[in-house]
Every structure is written in structure tokens, then in C-alpha cells.
């Protein structure tokens, strides 16, 4: 278990840009990442060491290191602009880090990206997809480009479309899907090749309650079957309901990580989060003009 000193000052140069969606290719003109000095533990599904990233010369992720145990349901929480999306984008090969390393099931993401990504399913926030295809066409494309047999793709596609209530959307292009439907087809794309690690950024955002419960059931069964899920969310209740482990990130730094019980220390995750991150107060009388 890890806890940072909650009284330490906010790092200079932190900004809301830390959680911005990835908008440029991962290999775009960046120097090779600096190798970290600690090896990835054998029992870690995802291990990151010293990840750093700057935008416009402002560092927004400040050397984050953590290990996600295999078979865990791992929640990553933090305020807007905390650096969660940037950290996960670097860990999954979507964004090249300025320093540090990431290992997926023991494979170096930037040393052997083909092997690492073959074991990984990703639902990224704000990442564009081939939305001028129907849902079936998109899943077929994803499966075949991963080298799956056509009959296996067809069988798994039908199961996923039925489970996620998308089977009746034949003929509709993904660009015409609602936000919730888009989230579900991208989740299906991440699941299709049966990866051993799923990294999901806000997987239930904009999803209706019935579909959200189905997704919870699918992910819980996946973990029970030996898979590992890393879930980024702003919804503390969701993390407390689903996750066995949790990390709290703010200002581009890791403030706490460990099992859920270790991190919340006998209280609620919300209260622990507020204690570590700070804020949440409204000065008395500052909004008096709203009162009748």
C-alpha cells in the first residue's frame, strides 16, 4: 500500500491538460522513453515505472509508478485534469511517454508493443474510431486485423452484440450511434479477442442503467475467470462496488494505492479522496445571489 504526503504542495506546472484525450499519433517525434530502474513484478498484469509526460513544456504527469495485480479489478480515480487519461494512454501504447516504462503481463509496452498489445483490450476516452462502418463491420474489421479466424469473429461478435443490446442496430453506422451505444460497441471491440487485461476509461459514462448493469456483470465474470480490469472513473460508488484495488491520482501524482480497504482506511472512498485531494468547500455567502 502507498500513501503520499497529503500536505505536500501541488507540483508546479500541473494543469487540466493532463486528462485531455489523446489527439496525435503515439510515435510523433518524441524521444524514446527513459528506462526505469525497477523491473516489473511477475504477478503484475500492468506495471508502470516513472511515467512522465509534458504538453507545451508543462509537465502534467510526474513520474507515476504502480502495479496492478493479476486477477484484480483495479480502480483509478482522480479529479478532472488529474492525469488519469494521460497515464493510461502512455501505459497502453496510445501516447509516447517522455520518461518511464510500462509492462503488460511482463512485456515492455515500448520495447515489444506488438506482443504487449495482443494481450490488451482498451476502451480509451476521446479516441476516434472507424465510425463510417456499421457495428458488425467494425467488429469484423477489429477481429480480422487482430488475426482472428473469421468464424471465431462471427461467433463472438453475435454474443457481444446480443449481450450489449446492439444486435438490432443492423445497417446503422457507428457515427449515428448515441453516446451510450458508441461506448458499448467500443467495449465490444476491446473484448472481442479475449484479452487478459482490459483498460477502460469511463466505461459506463452515458450508458443507460440496464446496459450498465449488463456491463458490470460481464466485467465481474471476466475478472472471476482470471482476467484483470483497470477502470478509470469519477464515480466513487462504482469503484467501491466493483473494485478490489484502487489508486488515487491528483495533479499528475499518485497519492495512494492498494486494496480498497487499505486506501479508504475504515471510512468511505469519497471521504478519503476528499481528504487527500482537498477542495469541496464553498465559501459562505459566495453564492448568496442564488438564494430567493
Helices and strands as residue ranges (DSSP letters): E 2-3, G 16-19, E 44-55, E 58-69, E 73-77, H 84-91, E 99-104, E 107-108, H 113-118, E 120-123, H 135-145, H 150-163, G 174-176, H 179-191, E 197-201, H 209-224, E 228-232, H 236-242, E 245-250, E 253-259, H 260-264, H 269-277, G 288-290
